[in-house]
Amino acid sequence: MRILLCLYLGLLGYSGYSQNKETLYDFTDLPQSLMLNPGADVNFKYHAGVPFLSQIHLNVGFRGTSIYDIFADDGRDINDKIENTINTLTSKDYFTLTQQLDIINFGWRSKNNKDLYYSAGLYQELDLIVYFPKDFAVLAYQGNQDFINVPFRFSNISATGELLTVYHFGYNKKVSKKLTFGARAKLYSSMFNFRSTKNRGTFTTIETPQGNNIYQHVISNADVSLQTAGYASLRDIESEDNSDGSKQVLNKFLGRAFLGGNLGVGFDVGFTYKLEDQWTITGSATDLGVIFYTKDVETYQARGNFVFEGFETPITDDNGQDILDELEEAIPIDTLNTSYAALRPLKLNGSIKYSFNRYDDGTCNCFVEGEDPPYQDAFGLQVFSQFRPKRPQYAASLFYYKRLSNFLKAKLTYTVDDYSYKNIGFLMSTHINKINFYISANNLLEYSNLAEARGASIQLGFNVIM
């Protein structure tokens, strides 16, 4: 158990921030900004992302501690460092990882109405979040001797994970010179899902001075479940004696990716509004959707109460198997094949921006004919929120945008969130002829020592833009 706990703490050191893409949001020189706000004020004639290369996004980090806190060569005993880390972390800290890959991404302006821009594509996403089970980490590492009459809560156990592909079609319209509105329809095809949330019950060791033994160990009102979709068939392949198991697994994932998985629907909405010539506000809500899990579904559920007596350690070498047998009889683990539905993690974005220093040297043809030349500089404030199983995550960013030349633009951000007060991000975009390349990274100040880093995020891509 302690080995598993050490592995978890190590992973926690590289757990991810939320899906906040503060450098990319409202960076309207890039078509990927439409994925964060379908109402972004873009002026492309068309765009086509290089397949599998138009957006590669990876977001990793941590909250609460770092790899350095546990494994630093500083002369302290590692057991002391692990115990200190466990005491420092709370049940609101978590391990999370987000990865996205654009498979196809393209868009075009309507020939009949120049105010309309359509976009469509397909991308793959992995989203994982596992909250730190504070109570049971303490119980596993320190035992219950010093926690008599203190309940250990099963609600600490909370985790979700999803691997899916998303088919999408977007609509963007310049309603007026001031307002741009957009919406995006999404079709989800889930390849694999697990979730264990809203668990209930407690485990408590209490004193029984009038009983036969010193302590009584009570599992009260336990209700713990793990829902899975896409796992049972993979487990069956693993249990079979065959030489092409990996090929079968790959074929199953490919089939599920191309609309053979558990399906769901969702949409994004967003807008851009120019308060006046130089002031602009934006807002968007993305992944407002649900997936219905009806295929390859298994739910493992344990409910009930159990009381056993003994000394401070409830399970010993002598009585361990007997107590486990009694526990399984009192609180059996049932396997159900009940369908379930789960909401996607809704994300909200908003910004206010002040633009200045118009770019017009008489040679730039980088804006739509008949419109005013673009500004070279802008600064403003962005806010972000993402809904998660226990509570929403928030972030706020100050940003500065700079058009360095016709073919080179950049954006610098400073973000404050639950995890860091020194998150510096930077995005650079080049546009030579029709070819665009961009790269972005966050938490730049922490790259000098990744072991101490509080997070890292990178995204890059290639597009053809006109």
C-alpha positions as CSV (number, residue, x, y, z in Angstrom):
1,M,0.0,0.0,0.0
2,R,2.8,2.4,0.8
3,I,4.4,1.7,-2.6
4,L,1.2,2.5,-4.3
5,L,0.9,5.7,-2.3
6,C,4.5,6.7,-3.2
7,L,3.7,6.2,-6.9
8,Y,0.6,8.3,-6.6
9,L,2.5,11.1,-4.9
10,G,5.0,11.0,-7.7
11,L,2.2,11.3,-10.3
12,L,0.7,14.2,-8.3
13,G,4.0,16.0,-8.8
14,Y,3.2,16.1,-12.5
15,S,-0.6,16.4,-12.4
16,G,-2.2,18.8,-14.8
17,Y,-3.7,22.2,-14.7
18,S,-7.2,22.6,-16.1
19,Q,-7.8,23.0,-19.9
20,N,-7.1,26.7,-19.7
21,K,-5.4,28.0,-22.9
22,E,-4.9,31.6,-22.0
23,T,-2.3,32.3,-24.7
24,L,-4.5,30.9,-27.5
25,Y,-7.9,32.4,-26.4
26,D,-8.9,35.3,-28.6
27,F,-5.7,35.1,-30.6
28,T,-7.7,35.6,-33.8
29,D,-4.7,35.3,-36.1
30,L,-5.0,31.6,-35.6
31,P,-8.1,29.4,-36.6
32,Q,-7.6,27.4,-33.4
33,S,-9.1,30.4,-31.5
34,L,-12.5,29.3,-32.9
35,M,-12.3,26.2,-30.9
36,L,-12.2,28.2,-27.7
37,N,-14.7,30.8,-28.9
38,P,-16.8,30.0,-32.0
39,G,-17.7,33.7,-32.0
40,A,-14.1,34.9,-32.4
41,D,-13.7,37.9,-34.8
42,V,-11.7,36.1,-37.5
43,N,-11.1,37.4,-41.0
44,F,-9.9,34.3,-42.9
45,K,-11.0,33.4,-46.4
46,Y,-10.3,29.7,-45.6
47,H,-8.0,27.6,-43.4
48,A,-6.8,24.1,-43.4
49,G,-4.8,22.5,-40.6
50,V,-2.1,20.1,-41.5
51,P,-3.6,16.7,-40.6
52,F,-2.5,15.5,-37.1
53,L,-0.3,18.6,-36.8
54,S,-2.7,21.6,-36.7
55,Q,-2.9,21.4,-32.9
56,I,-0.8,19.3,-30.5
57,H,-1.7,20.2,-26.9
58,L,-0.3,18.7,-23.7
59,N,-1.0,20.1,-20.3
60,V,0.7,18.7,-17.2
61,G,1.6,20.1,-13.7
62,F,0.5,19.7,-10.1
63,R,-1.2,21.3,-7.2
64,G,-0.1,21.0,-3.6
65,T,3.5,19.6,-3.9
66,S,6.2,18.8,-6.4
67,I,8.5,15.9,-7.3
68,Y,11.3,17.9,-5.7
69,D,9.5,18.0,-2.3
70,I,9.6,14.2,-2.2
71,F,12.7,13.1,-4.0
72,A,15.1,16.0,-3.5
73,D,18.6,14.9,-2.5
74,D,18.7,17.2,0.6
75,G,19.7,14.7,3.3
76,R,16.2,14.3,4.8
77,D,14.7,10.8,5.1
78,I,12.3,10.1,2.3
79,N,9.7,8.7,4.7
80,D,9.7,12.0,6.6
81,K,9.2,13.9,3.3
82,I,6.4,11.6,2.2
83,E,4.6,12.0,5.6
84,N,5.1,15.8,5.4
85,T,3.6,15.8,1.9
86,I,0.6,13.8,2.9
87,N,0.0,16.2,5.8
88,T,0.3,19.1,3.5
89,L,-2.0,17.9,0.7
90,T,-5.8,18.1,1.0
91,S,-8.7,16.2,-0.6
92,K,-9.0,19.1,-3.0
93,D,-5.6,18.5,-4.5
94,Y,-5.5,16.2,-7.5
95,F,-3.6,14.5,-10.3
96,T,-4.9,15.5,-13.8
97,L,-3.7,15.3,-17.4
98,T,-5.1,16.8,-20.5
99,Q,-4.0,16.0,-24.1
100,Q,-5.6,17.0,-27.4
101,L,-4.7,16.2,-31.0
102,D,-6.3,17.8,-34.0
103,I,-6.8,15.1,-36.7
104,I,-8.6,17.3,-39.2
105,N,-9.4,21.1,-39.0
106,F,-10.6,23.3,-41.8
107,G,-12.9,26.3,-42.5
108,W,-14.2,28.5,-45.3
109,R,-16.0,31.7,-45.9
110,S,-19.4,31.6,-47.5
111,K,-19.4,32.7,-51.2
112,N,-23.0,33.9,-50.8
113,N,-22.5,35.8,-47.6
114,K,-19.1,37.2,-46.7
115,D,-20.2,37.6,-43.1
116,L,-20.4,33.9,-42.6
117,Y,-17.5,31.6,-41.8
118,Y,-17.8,27.9,-41.4
119,S,-15.4,25.5,-39.7
120,A,-15.3,21.7,-39.1
121,G,-13.1,18.9,-38.1
122,L,-12.2,16.0,-35.8
123,Y,-10.0,15.9,-32.8
124,Q,-9.0,13.4,-30.1
125,E,-8.9,14.2,-26.4
126,L,-7.7,12.6,-23.2
127,D,-9.0,14.1,-19.9
128,L,-8.1,12.6,-16.5
129,I,-8.5,13.9,-13.0
130,V,-7.9,11.9,-9.8
131,Y,-8.4,13.7,-6.4
132,F,-6.0,13.0,-3.6
133,P,-7.7,10.5,-1.2
134,K,-6.4,12.4,1.9
135,D,-8.2,10.3,4.6
136,F,-7.2,6.9,3.2
137,A,-3.6,8.0,2.4
138,V,-3.2,8.9,6.0
139,L,-4.8,5.6,7.1
140,A,-2.5,3.6,4.7
141,Y,0.7,5.4,5.7
142,Q,0.2,6.2,9.3
143,G,-2.4,3.7,10.4
144,N,-5.3,4.4,12.7
145,Q,-3.6,4.3,16.1
146,D,-3.5,8.1,16.4
147,F,-6.9,8.6,14.9
148,I,-9.3,6.9,17.3
149,N,-12.9,8.2,16.9
150,V,-11.8,10.1,13.7
151,P,-13.9,9.1,10.6
152,F,-12.1,8.4,7.4
153,R,-14.5,9.5,4.6
154,F,-15.1,7.5,1.4
155,S,-16.1,10.8,-0.2
156,N,-12.4,11.5,-0.5
157,I,-12.3,9.0,-3.4
158,S,-13.2,10.8,-6.5
159,A,-11.9,10.3,-10.1
160,T,-12.9,10.6,-13.7
161,G,-11.2,9.7,-17.0
162,E,-12.2,10.0,-20.6
163,L,-10.6,9.1,-24.0
164,L,-12.8,10.3,-26.9
165,T,-12.9,11.8,-30.4
166,V,-15.0,14.9,-31.2
167,Y,-16.6,15.6,-34.5
168,H,-17.6,19.3,-34.8
169,F,-19.1,21.9,-37.1
170,G,-19.0,25.6,-36.4
171,Y,-20.9,28.7,-37.6
172,N,-19.4,32.2,-37.2
173,K,-21.3,35.3,-38.3
174,K,-20.6,39.0,-38.2
175,V,-24.0,40.2,-37.1
176,S,-23.0,43.8,-37.3
177,K,-19.8,45.9,-37.4
178,K,-19.8,45.5,-33.6
179,L,-21.1,42.0,-32.9
180,T,-19.8,38.6,-34.0
181,F,-21.6,35.5,-32.9
182,G,-20.7,31.9,-33.2
183,A,-21.9,28.4,-32.3
184,R,-20.4,24.9,-32.7
185,A,-22.2,21.5,-32.7
186,K,-20.3,18.5,-31.4
187,L,-20.7,14.8,-31.7
188,Y,-18.7,12.8,-29.1
189,S,-17.5,9.2,-29.6
190,S,-16.1,7.8,-26.3
191,M,-13.4,5.2,-26.6
192,F,-13.0,4.7,-22.8
193,N,-14.5,6.1,-19.7
194,F,-14.3,5.6,-15.9
195,R,-15.8,7.6,-13.1
196,S,-16.1,7.3,-9.4
197,T,-17.7,10.3,-7.8
198,K,-20.3,11.0,-5.1
199,N,-19.0,8.2,-2.9
200,R,-20.4,8.1,0.7
201,G,-19.8,6.5,4.0
202,T,-17.0,6.4,6.7
203,F,-14.6,4.0,8.3
204,T,-14.0,4.8,12.1
205,T,-12.1,3.1,14.9
206,I,-13.8,3.7,18.2
207,E,-13.0,2.8,21.8
208,T,-15.1,0.1,23.4
209,P,-13.9,-0.1,27.0
210,Q,-16.8,-2.4,28.0
211,G,-16.4,-4.8,25.1
212,N,-14.3,-7.9,24.7
213,N,-11.6,-6.0,22.8
214,I,-10.1,-2.6,23.0
215,Y,-11.3,-1.2,19.7
216,Q,-14.2,-1.5,17.4
217,H,-13.8,-0.8,13.6
218,V,-16.9,0.4,11.9
219,I,-17.7,0.9,8.2
220,S,-20.9,2.9,8.2
221,N,-23.3,3.6,5.3
222,A,-20.7,2.7,2.7
223,D,-21.7,3.5,-0.9
224,V,-18.8,3.3,-3.3
225,S,-19.0,2.7,-7.0
226,L,-16.8,2.7,-10.1
227,Q,-18.5,3.2,-13.4
228,T,-16.7,2.0,-16.6
229,A,-17.5,2.0,-20.3
230,G,-15.2,0.3,-22.8
231,Y,-13.2,-1.6,-20.2
232,A,-14.9,-5.0,-20.0
233,S,-14.2,-6.0,-23.6
234,L,-10.5,-5.0,-23.2
235,R,-10.2,-7.1,-20.0
236,D,-11.6,-10.1,-21.9
237,I,-9.0,-9.6,-24.6
238,E,-6.3,-9.5,-22.0
239,S,-7.5,-12.7,-20.4
240,E,-7.5,-14.6,-23.7
241,D,-4.5,-16.6,-24.7
242,N,-3.6,-15.1,-28.1
243,S,-0.7,-13.4,-29.8
244,D,-2.5,-10.5,-31.4
245,G,-4.1,-9.0,-28.3
246,S,-2.5,-5.6,-28.8
247,K,-3.8,-5.5,-32.4
248,Q,-7.3,-6.4,-31.2
249,V,-7.2,-3.6,-28.6
250,L,-6.0,-1.1,-31.3
251,N,-8.8,-2.1,-33.6
252,K,-11.4,-1.7,-30.9
253,F,-10.1,1.8,-30.1
254,L,-10.1,2.8,-33.8
255,G,-13.6,1.5,-34.2
256,R,-14.8,3.5,-31.2
257,A,-13.0,6.6,-32.4
258,F,-14.9,6.5,-35.7
259,L,-18.4,6.7,-34.2
260,G,-18.4,3.1,-32.9
261,G,-18.1,4.1,-29.3
262,N,-20.6,5.5,-26.7
263,L,-22.1,8.6,-28.3
264,G,-23.0,12.0,-27.0
265,V,-23.9,15.5,-28.2
266,G,-22.8,19.0,-27.2
267,F,-22.3,22.5,-28.4
268,D,-20.2,25.6,-27.9
269,V,-21.4,29.2,-28.1
270,G,-19.5,32.5,-28.0
271,F,-19.4,36.1,-29.1
272,T,-17.2,39.1,-29.7
273,Y,-18.6,42.6,-29.1
274,K,-16.8,45.9,-29.8
275,L,-17.9,48.4,-27.2
276,E,-16.2,51.1,-29.3
277,D,-13.4,51.2,-31.8
278,Q,-10.6,50.2,-29.4
279,W,-12.5,48.3,-26.6
280,T,-13.6,44.7,-27.1
281,I,-15.3,42.1,-24.9
282,T,-15.6,38.4,-25.6
283,G,-17.2,35.4,-23.9
284,S,-17.7,31.7,-24.6
285,A,-19.1,28.5,-23.2
286,T,-17.6,25.3,-24.6
287,D,-18.4,21.6,-24.1
288,L,-21.9,22.1,-22.9
289,G,-22.8,18.4,-23.6
290,V,-23.5,14.9,-22.4
291,I,-22.3,11.4,-23.3
292,F,-24.6,8.4,-23.0
293,Y,-22.8,5.2,-22.0
294,T,-24.8,2.2,-23.2
295,K,-22.1,-0.1,-24.7
296,D,-19.6,-2.3,-22.9
297,V,-20.7,-0.9,-19.5
298,E,-19.8,-2.3,-16.1
299,T,-20.4,-0.7,-12.7
300,Y,-18.7,-2.1,-9.6
301,Q,-20.6,-1.1,-6.5
302,A,-20.2,-1.8,-2.8
303,R,-22.9,-0.8,-0.3
304,G,-23.5,-1.7,3.3
305,N,-22.3,-1.6,6.9
306,F,-19.7,-3.7,8.7
307,V,-18.3,-3.9,12.3
308,F,-15.4,-5.9,13.5
309,E,-13.4,-5.8,16.7
310,G,-9.7,-5.9,17.3
311,F,-6.7,-3.9,18.3
312,E,-5.5,-0.6,16.6
313,T,-4.6,-2.4,13.3
314,P,-7.8,-4.1,12.1
315,I,-6.1,-6.6,9.8
316,T,-3.1,-8.6,10.9
317,D,-1.2,-11.5,9.4
318,D,-3.2,-13.9,11.6
319,N,-6.7,-12.7,11.0
320,G,-6.4,-10.8,7.6
321,Q,-8.1,-13.3,5.3
322,D,-10.9,-14.1,7.8
323,I,-11.8,-10.4,8.2
324,L,-11.6,-9.9,4.4
325,D,-14.0,-12.8,3.9
326,E,-16.4,-11.4,6.5
327,L,-16.1,-7.9,4.9
328,E,-16.9,-9.3,1.4
329,E,-19.9,-11.1,2.7
330,A,-21.2,-8.0,4.6
331,I,-20.4,-5.5,1.8
332,P,-20.3,-7.5,-1.5
333,I,-18.9,-5.9,-4.7
334,D,-21.8,-6.1,-7.2
335,T,-21.1,-5.9,-10.9
336,L,-23.9,-4.1,-12.8
337,N,-24.5,-3.5,-16.5
338,T,-26.6,-0.4,-16.1
339,S,-26.3,2.4,-18.6
340,Y,-25.4,5.9,-17.4
341,A,-24.8,9.4,-18.7
342,A,-22.2,12.0,-17.8
343,L,-21.9,15.7,-18.5
344,R,-18.8,17.0,-20.2
345,P,-16.6,19.4,-18.2
346,L,-18.1,22.8,-19.1
347,K,-15.5,25.5,-19.7
348,L,-16.3,29.3,-19.6
349,N,-14.0,32.0,-21.0
350,G,-14.3,35.8,-21.1
351,S,-12.0,38.8,-21.9
352,I,-11.9,42.5,-22.2
353,K,-9.3,44.0,-24.5
354,Y,-8.0,47.5,-25.3
355,S,-6.3,47.8,-28.8
356,F,-4.1,50.6,-29.9
357,N,-1.4,51.6,-32.5
358,R,-3.0,50.9,-35.9
359,Y,-0.9,49.0,-38.4
360,D,-1.0,50.7,-41.9
361,D,2.1,51.2,-43.9
362,G,0.3,51.1,-47.2
363,T,1.6,47.7,-48.2
364,C,-0.3,45.4,-45.8
365,N,-2.9,43.2,-47.4
366,C,-3.4,41.2,-44.2
367,F,-7.0,42.3,-43.5
368,V,-10.3,42.1,-45.2
369,E,-10.9,44.6,-48.0
370,G,-13.0,47.5,-46.9
371,E,-12.2,47.1,-43.2
372,D,-10.0,49.2,-41.0
373,P,-6.3,48.1,-40.7
374,P,-5.6,46.0,-37.6
375,Y,-4.0,47.3,-34.4
376,Q,-0.4,46.4,-33.6
377,D,-0.8,46.2,-29.8
378,A,-3.5,45.2,-27.3
379,F,-3.7,44.4,-23.6
380,G,-6.4,43.2,-21.4
381,L,-7.8,40.7,-18.9
382,Q,-9.0,37.1,-19.5
383,V,-11.0,34.9,-17.0
384,F,-11.5,31.2,-17.2
385,S,-13.5,28.6,-15.3
386,Q,-13.9,24.8,-15.7
387,F,-16.4,22.6,-13.9
388,R,-15.0,19.6,-12.1
389,P,-16.4,16.8,-9.9
390,K,-15.7,18.5,-6.6
391,R,-15.7,22.2,-7.5
392,P,-15.0,24.6,-10.4
393,Q,-11.4,25.6,-11.2
394,Y,-10.7,29.3,-11.9
395,A,-8.0,31.4,-13.5
396,A,-7.4,35.0,-14.4
397,S,-4.8,36.3,-16.9
398,L,-3.4,39.6,-17.8
399,F,-2.2,39.6,-21.4
400,Y,-0.3,41.7,-24.0
401,Y,-0.6,41.1,-27.7
402,K,2.0,42.4,-30.2
403,R,2.0,42.4,-34.0
404,L,5.7,42.5,-34.7
405,S,5.4,42.4,-38.5
406,N,3.1,41.2,-41.3
407,F,4.3,37.6,-40.6
408,L,5.1,37.6,-36.9
409,K,2.7,38.0,-33.9
410,A,3.1,37.2,-30.2
411,K,1.2,37.2,-27.0
412,L,2.5,37.3,-23.4
413,T,0.3,36.3,-20.4
414,Y,0.5,36.4,-16.6
415,T,-1.9,34.0,-15.0
416,V,-3.1,33.6,-11.4
417,D,-5.0,30.4,-10.5
418,D,-5.3,27.9,-7.7
419,Y,-1.8,26.5,-8.3
420,S,0.6,29.3,-9.0
421,Y,1.0,33.1,-8.8
422,K,3.9,33.2,-11.3
423,N,2.5,31.5,-14.4
424,I,4.1,33.3,-17.4
425,G,2.9,32.2,-20.8
426,F,4.1,33.1,-24.3
427,L,2.7,32.4,-27.8
428,M,4.5,33.1,-31.1
429,S,2.8,32.8,-34.5
430,T,4.5,33.0,-37.9
431,H,2.7,33.5,-41.2
432,I,4.9,33.2,-44.3
433,N,2.9,33.3,-47.5
434,K,0.0,30.9,-46.7
435,I,1.9,28.7,-44.2
436,N,1.4,29.3,-40.5
437,F,3.3,27.8,-37.6
438,Y,2.6,28.6,-33.9
439,I,4.0,27.5,-30.6
440,S,2.9,28.3,-27.1
441,A,4.1,27.4,-23.6
442,N,3.0,28.3,-20.1
443,N,4.9,28.4,-16.7
444,L,8.1,29.5,-18.4
445,L,9.8,30.5,-15.1
446,E,9.7,27.0,-13.9
447,Y,11.2,25.3,-16.9
448,S,14.7,25.7,-15.4
449,N,14.0,22.9,-12.9
450,L,11.1,20.7,-13.9
451,A,11.3,18.7,-10.7
452,E,10.3,21.9,-8.8
453,A,7.8,23.0,-11.4
454,R,4.2,23.7,-10.5
455,G,3.1,22.9,-14.0
456,A,3.9,22.9,-17.7
457,S,1.8,23.3,-20.9
458,I,2.8,23.3,-24.5
459,Q,0.9,23.5,-27.8
460,L,1.9,23.9,-31.4
461,G,0.6,23.5,-34.9
462,F,0.8,24.1,-38.6
463,N,-2.0,25.6,-40.8
464,V,-2.6,26.9,-44.3
465,I,-4.4,30.2,-43.9
466,M,-5.7,32.7,-46.5
